[in-house]
Structure formats: structure tokens, C-alpha cells
Amino acid sequence: MNIKLIAKNPTAYHNYNIENKIEAGIVLSGTEIKSVRKGKVNLKDSYCYIKDGQIFVCGMHISPYEHGNIFNKNPLRDRKLLLHKKEIFKLLGTTKQKGYSLIPISIYFKGSFVKLELRNW
């Protein structure tokens, strides 16, 4: 598959000891995907959390689309990630351990889909 990097988390490898790699899909609106295609994404200070059996990314900034209108969303809103239930429960078990967290490392296109790479630390 054709992989095109959009953005990386600049401080992730410096601040954290990276262990496991997880690839997740991300739910985006129409104007957000247009901003992502232009590369207007910032992963600095973002993290993931699990709530009610679903996983979300918090603090990821996607700039509003310049030509958008009322359909632009909040740039810092929490976005749902797409994983299998089994993977979410495995991540839930590891994040409950003392000192473990989920950090987004990079966001990229895999074919025509936007994917987010998560790592445990």
C-alpha cells in the first residue's frame, strides 16, 4: 500500500519510552479531511483515552479549512479512533497498569484512508 506521512509527534520519542505499535483509523468530518490533505495537523501534546469501550484522541489540532463555512469543526475536539473491540480491551488492560499511556506518534495516509499510529509507553 502507498503510505504518505502527514505529521509526526515531535516530542514522542524524546519524552517517552515507546513499546507497542498500534494502527488505528480515525473518524473525520469533510472539512477536516481537506485540512489533513493540506498537512495542517499538529500532534504535539496529544494523547488517547478509553471511555465506554471506545478510544478517543485528545489534543490533536487540525486547523479549520480556509474555504469552509459552517461545516468547520472545533480544531481541538476529541476524535474517535477505529479499532477492533479486542484491541481496545487489550489497550485498556495495559493503560490501567501504573505508568502506561497511549500516545499518537504519527498520522498518515494508507491508500485513501487516514491512519493514526499509537504507541504504549
C-alpha positions in Angstrom: 0.0 0.0 0.0 1.0 3.6 -0.7 1.9 5.3 2.6 2.2 9.1 2.8 3.3 10.7 6.1 1.2 13.8 7.1 2.6 14.7 10.5 4.7 13.3 13.4 4.7 13.9 17.1 8.0 15.8 17.6 8.4 15.0 21.3 7.1 11.4 21.5 10.5 9.6 21.0 12.3 12.2 23.2 9.9 12.1 26.2 8.6 8.6 26.2 9.9 5.0 26.1 8.0 3.5 23.2 6.8 -0.1 23.4 3.9 -1.4 21.2 2.7 -0.1 17.8 -1.0 0.1 17.0 -2.5 1.4 13.8 -6.0 2.9 14.1 -8.4 4.6 11.7 -9.8 8.0 12.6 -13.2 9.5 12.2 -13.0 12.9 10.5 -15.6 15.3 9.0 -15.4 16.5 5.4 -13.7 19.8 6.1 -11.2 18.2 8.5 -10.1 15.7 5.8 -9.4 18.6 3.4 -7.2 20.2 6.1 -5.4 16.9 6.7 -4.7 16.6 3.0 -3.0 20.0 3.1 -0.9 18.8 6.1 -2.4 21.2 8.7 -2.2 18.7 11.6 -0.3 19.0 14.9 0.1 16.0 17.2 2.2 17.8 19.9 0.7 17.4 23.4 -1.9 14.9 22.2 -2.9 11.7 24.0 -5.5 8.9 23.8 -8.0 7.8 26.3 -10.6 5.0 26.5 -14.2 5.8 27.6 -17.2 3.4 27.5 -15.3 0.8 25.3 -14.3 3.4 22.7 -11.0 5.1 22.2 -10.5 8.8 21.5 -7.6 11.1 20.7 -7.5 14.3 22.6 -5.4 17.4 21.9 -4.8 16.7 18.2 -5.1 20.1 16.4 -6.5 20.1 12.8 -6.6 23.6 11.5 -10.0 24.8 10.1 -10.3 24.6 6.4 -9.9 28.1 4.8 -12.7 27.7 2.3 -15.0 26.0 4.8 -18.1 27.7 6.3 -20.5 26.5 9.0 -19.2 22.9 8.5 -15.8 23.6 10.1 -15.4 21.8 13.4 -13.6 22.8 16.6 -9.8 22.3 15.8 -9.1 20.6 19.2 -12.2 18.4 19.6 -11.8 14.8 20.7 -11.9 12.4 17.7 -12.9 8.8 17.8 -10.5 6.1 16.7 -11.4 2.9 14.9 -10.1 -0.3 16.4 -11.4 -3.8 17.0 -13.0 -4.4 20.3 -10.4 -7.0 21.2 -7.6 -4.4 20.6 -9.4 -1.8 22.7 -9.7 -4.2 25.7 -6.0 -5.1 25.3 -5.1 -1.4 25.4 -7.4 -0.8 28.3 -5.6 -3.5 30.3 -2.2 -2.1 29.6 -3.2 1.5 30.3 -4.5 0.6 33.7 -1.0 -0.5 34.7 0.9 2.1 36.6 2.8 4.4 34.3 1.4 3.4 30.9 -0.3 5.7 28.4 -1.3 5.9 24.8 0.5 8.5 22.7 -0.2 9.2 19.0 3.1 9.0 17.1 2.2 9.9 13.5 -0.7 10.4 11.2 -0.5 9.3 7.6 -2.4 8.2 4.5 -2.5 4.5 3.8 -4.1 4.3 0.4 -7.0 6.7 0.6 -7.6 6.2 4.4 -6.2 8.3 7.2 -4.4 6.2 9.9 -3.0 7.2 13.3 -0.1 5.3 14.8 -0.4 4.8 18.5 2.3 3.6 20.9 2.2 2.4 24.5 4.8 3.9 26.9 
